[in-house]
Amino acid sequence: MDLIFGLHAIIEAIEAGKTIDKLLLKKDLSGDLARNLINLARERGITVQRVPVEKLNRLTRKNHQGAVAMLAAVTYYKVEQVLPAVYDEGMNPFFVVLDGVTDVRNFGAIARTCDCAGVSAVVIPEKGSVTVNGDAIKTSAGALNYLPVCREKNLLDAIKYLRESGCRIIGTSDKNSVNYTQEDYTGPVALILGSEGKGISREVMKLCDAFVKIPEFGNINSLNVSVAGGIMMYEVVRQRLADGQDVD
């Protein structure tokens, strides 16, 4: 992971337009320069975390002055940037929203399938989620270099925007749901994939227009989220091709 350390260096990087994934500050760091950095980070929507100095020392042995910034491996977008462009290009919107997915290998595998299936963008929350790092890019077989990633400070607002802009929000759930092949995906759609442990959060479930399930007949009854995502995405592709749509 590429790092920038030192108060002045980080401020200059942010002002130069570098995409910062996360800013780590020593717990007791104070002073005018530190306050300026914090204010600048918040203005740009950069996640700021207070951490013990030992964590900073493990990241770098150089004089970090109590501040280390992690550079993002890709440029993050917002849903408000991507969706209008999809419509302008005459394409049928197809978004995949990850709610609480934290495993970088699952994320990379999902991104790889997203790129193959012609997904418009993958949407992740700023907190409680994976970020795009070198391991994710490697697992995605490089797909994350091409697939837009929308990183949202408020995932609920992003989903509401997708819904208000014409996307049907489809969640996965074993309760009150139909077989995934029975749902219509031929129009603008956003698939919600939850974490393997907790599934889709209650707040996100309230925003879903429909719920679907993938039949399971074994003893485990728990598909890997990247596998489930792949099944769902290619049902969207199948239906759109049958509908005569160009999914490229």
DRENTORRO-754730 format. One record per residue (C-alpha): residue number from 0; residue in one letter; z, y, x. Coordinates in Angstrom, 1 decimal. Layout:
<rs>
seq|type|pz|py|px
NUM|A|Z|Y|X
...
</rs>
This chain:
<rs>
seq|type|pz|py|px
0|M|0.0|0.0|0.0
1|D|-0.9|3.4|1.3
2|L|2.1|5.7|1.7
3|I|2.6|9.4|2.2
4|F|6.0|10.5|3.5
5|G|7.7|13.8|4.0
6|L|8.2|16.6|1.5
7|H|5.4|19.0|2.8
8|A|2.9|16.2|3.2
9|I|3.5|14.9|-0.3
10|I|3.2|18.3|-1.9
11|E|0.0|18.9|0.0
12|A|-1.4|15.6|-1.2
13|I|-0.6|16.3|-4.8
14|E|-2.1|19.8|-4.6
15|A|-5.2|18.3|-3.0
16|G|-5.7|16.0|-6.0
17|K|-4.6|12.7|-4.5
18|T|-3.7|10.1|-7.2
19|I|0.0|9.3|-6.7
20|D|1.2|6.1|-8.3
21|K|4.9|6.7|-7.8
22|L|7.2|9.1|-6.0
23|L|10.4|7.7|-4.5
24|L|13.1|10.2|-3.7
25|K|16.5|9.6|-2.0
26|K|19.3|9.6|-4.6
27|D|21.1|12.7|-3.2
28|L|18.0|14.6|-2.1
29|S|18.3|18.3|-2.9
30|G|17.1|21.7|-1.8
31|D|14.4|24.1|-2.8
32|L|11.5|22.1|-1.3
33|A|12.7|18.9|-3.1
34|R|12.9|20.8|-6.4
35|N|9.4|22.2|-5.9
36|L|8.2|18.7|-5.3
37|I|9.9|17.3|-8.3
38|N|8.6|20.1|-10.6
39|L|5.0|19.6|-9.2
40|A|5.2|15.8|-9.8
41|R|6.4|16.3|-13.3
42|E|3.6|18.8|-14.0
43|R|1.1|16.2|-12.9
44|G|2.7|13.3|-14.8
45|I|3.7|11.4|-11.7
46|T|6.6|8.9|-12.0
47|V|9.6|10.0|-10.0
48|Q|12.3|7.5|-9.1
49|R|15.6|8.1|-7.3
50|V|16.4|5.3|-4.9
51|P|18.8|4.5|-2.1
52|V|17.8|5.6|1.3
53|E|17.7|2.0|2.5
54|K|14.7|1.4|0.3
55|L|12.8|4.3|1.8
56|N|13.7|3.0|5.3
57|R|12.3|-0.4|4.4
58|L|9.0|1.3|3.4
59|T|8.6|3.3|6.6
60|R|10.5|3.8|9.9
61|K|9.1|7.3|10.3
62|N|10.9|10.5|9.3
63|H|10.4|10.4|5.5
64|Q|12.8|13.3|4.8
65|G|14.0|11.4|1.8
66|A|10.6|11.3|0.0
67|V|7.9|8.6|0.0
68|A|4.8|8.7|-2.3
69|M|2.8|5.6|-3.1
70|L|-0.9|6.3|-3.4
71|A|-2.7|4.7|-6.3
72|A|-5.3|2.1|-5.4
73|V|-7.6|3.4|-8.1
74|T|-8.1|6.6|-10.2
75|Y|-6.2|6.4|-13.5
76|Y|-7.7|7.7|-16.7
77|K|-6.4|8.7|-20.1
78|V|-7.6|7.1|-23.3
79|E|-8.7|10.6|-24.5
80|Q|-11.1|10.7|-21.5
81|V|-12.6|7.3|-21.9
82|L|-13.0|6.8|-25.7
83|P|-15.2|9.9|-26.4
84|A|-17.4|9.0|-23.5
85|V|-17.9|5.5|-25.0
86|Y|-18.9|6.9|-28.3
87|D|-21.2|9.5|-26.6
88|E|-23.0|6.6|-24.8
89|G|-23.6|4.9|-28.1
90|M|-21.4|2.0|-27.2
91|N|-19.0|0.1|-29.5
92|P|-15.5|0.7|-28.2
93|F|-13.6|-2.3|-26.9
94|F|-10.1|-1.7|-25.4
95|V|-7.5|-4.1|-24.2
96|V|-3.9|-2.8|-24.3
97|L|-1.2|-4.4|-22.2
98|D|2.3|-4.0|-23.6
99|G|4.9|-5.1|-21.1
100|V|2.7|-7.2|-18.8
101|T|4.4|-7.1|-15.4
102|D|3.0|-9.9|-13.4
103|V|0.4|-8.6|-11.0
104|R|-1.6|-11.9|-11.0
105|N|-1.9|-12.0|-14.7
106|F|-2.9|-8.4|-14.7
107|G|-5.6|-9.0|-12.1
108|A|-6.9|-12.0|-14.0
109|I|-7.0|-10.0|-17.3
110|A|-8.9|-7.2|-15.6
111|R|-11.4|-9.7|-14.2
112|T|-12.1|-11.0|-17.7
113|C|-12.2|-7.5|-19.1
114|D|-15.0|-6.5|-16.7
115|C|-17.0|-9.7|-17.5
116|A|-16.6|-9.2|-21.2
117|G|-17.7|-5.6|-21.2
118|V|-14.3|-4.1|-22.1
119|S|-14.4|-0.3|-22.2
120|A|-11.0|0.1|-20.5
121|V|-7.7|-1.6|-20.1
122|V|-4.6|0.5|-21.1
123|I|-1.2|0.2|-19.5
124|P|2.0|2.1|-19.9
125|E|3.4|4.2|-17.1
126|K|6.8|2.5|-17.2
127|G|7.6|-1.2|-17.6
128|S|4.2|-2.4|-16.5
129|V|2.2|-3.4|-13.5
130|T|0.4|-0.9|-11.5
131|V|-3.0|-1.2|-9.7
132|N|-2.2|-2.3|-6.1
133|G|-4.0|-4.3|-3.5
134|D|-2.8|-7.6|-4.9
135|A|-4.0|-6.7|-8.4
136|I|-7.5|-5.7|-7.0
137|K|-7.7|-8.9|-5.0
138|T|-6.7|-11.1|-8.0
139|S|-9.3|-9.3|-10.2
140|A|-12.0|-10.2|-7.7
141|G|-12.7|-6.5|-7.3
142|A|-13.1|-5.8|-11.0
143|L|-10.5|-3.1|-10.9
144|N|-12.8|-1.1|-8.7
145|Y|-15.1|-0.8|-11.8
146|L|-13.0|-1.2|-14.9
147|P|-11.4|2.0|-16.1
148|V|-7.6|1.8|-16.2
149|C|-5.9|4.2|-18.6
150|R|-2.3|4.7|-17.6
151|E|-0.3|6.3|-20.4
152|K|3.0|8.1|-20.3
153|N|3.4|7.2|-24.0
154|L|1.7|4.0|-25.0
155|L|2.4|4.5|-28.7
156|D|0.6|7.8|-28.7
157|A|-2.4|6.2|-26.9
158|I|-2.6|3.4|-29.5
159|K|-2.3|6.0|-32.3
160|Y|-5.2|7.9|-30.8
161|L|-7.3|4.8|-30.6
162|R|-6.5|4.0|-34.3
163|E|-7.2|7.5|-35.5
164|S|-10.5|7.5|-33.6
165|G|-11.7|4.5|-35.5
166|C|-10.5|1.5|-33.5
167|R|-9.0|-1.4|-35.4
168|I|-5.7|-2.4|-33.6
169|I|-5.3|-6.2|-33.4
170|G|-2.1|-7.8|-32.2
171|T|-1.3|-11.4|-31.4
172|S|1.6|-13.0|-33.2
173|D|2.6|-16.4|-34.6
174|K|4.1|-14.8|-37.7
175|N|2.0|-13.5|-40.7
176|S|-1.2|-14.0|-38.7
177|V|-4.5|-15.6|-39.2
178|N|-6.6|-17.7|-36.8
179|Y|-8.1|-15.5|-34.2
180|T|-11.6|-16.5|-35.2
181|Q|-11.1|-15.2|-38.7
182|E|-10.7|-11.6|-37.8
183|D|-13.6|-9.2|-37.6
184|Y|-14.2|-7.7|-34.2
185|T|-17.7|-6.3|-34.7
186|G|-16.5|-2.8|-35.0
187|P|-14.4|-0.6|-32.6
188|V|-11.4|-2.6|-31.6
189|A|-8.3|-2.6|-29.4
190|L|-6.7|-5.9|-28.6
191|I|-2.9|-5.8|-27.9
192|L|-1.6|-8.3|-25.4
193|G|2.2|-8.6|-25.0
194|S|4.4|-10.0|-22.3
195|E|4.8|-13.8|-22.1
196|G|8.5|-13.5|-22.5
197|K|8.9|-10.9|-25.3
198|G|5.5|-10.6|-26.7
199|I|4.4|-7.3|-28.3
200|S|7.2|-4.8|-28.8
201|R|8.4|-4.0|-32.3
202|E|7.2|-0.3|-32.0
203|V|3.7|-1.4|-31.1
204|M|3.6|-4.1|-33.8
205|K|4.1|-1.4|-36.4
206|L|0.8|0.2|-35.3
207|C|-1.3|-3.0|-35.6
208|D|-3.8|-3.3|-38.4
209|A|-3.8|-7.1|-38.2
210|F|-2.3|-10.0|-36.4
211|V|-4.0|-13.1|-35.1
212|K|-2.9|-16.3|-33.5
213|I|-4.5|-18.8|-31.2
214|P|-3.8|-22.4|-32.3
215|E|-1.6|-24.4|-30.0
216|F|-1.0|-28.2|-30.3
217|G|0.8|-29.2|-27.1
218|N|4.5|-29.3|-26.3
219|I|4.8|-26.0|-24.5
220|N|3.5|-23.7|-27.2
221|S|3.0|-20.8|-24.7
222|L|-0.4|-19.8|-23.4
223|N|-0.5|-17.8|-20.2
224|V|-1.2|-14.2|-21.2
225|S|-4.4|-14.0|-19.1
226|V|-5.7|-17.1|-20.7
227|A|-4.9|-15.9|-24.2
228|G|-6.5|-12.6|-23.4
229|G|-9.7|-14.4|-22.2
230|I|-9.9|-16.4|-25.4
231|M|-9.5|-13.3|-27.5
232|M|-12.0|-11.2|-25.5
233|Y|-14.7|-13.7|-25.6
234|E|-14.3|-14.1|-29.4
235|V|-15.1|-10.4|-29.6
236|V|-18.1|-11.0|-27.4
237|R|-19.2|-14.0|-29.5
238|Q|-19.0|-12.1|-32.8
239|R|-20.8|-9.0|-31.4
240|L|-23.6|-11.1|-30.0
241|A|-24.0|-12.9|-33.3
242|D|-24.1|-9.5|-35.0
243|G|-27.0|-8.6|-32.8
244|Q|-25.1|-6.0|-30.7
245|D|-25.9|-5.2|-27.1
246|V|-22.6|-5.9|-25.4
247|D|-23.7|-4.9|-21.9
</rs>
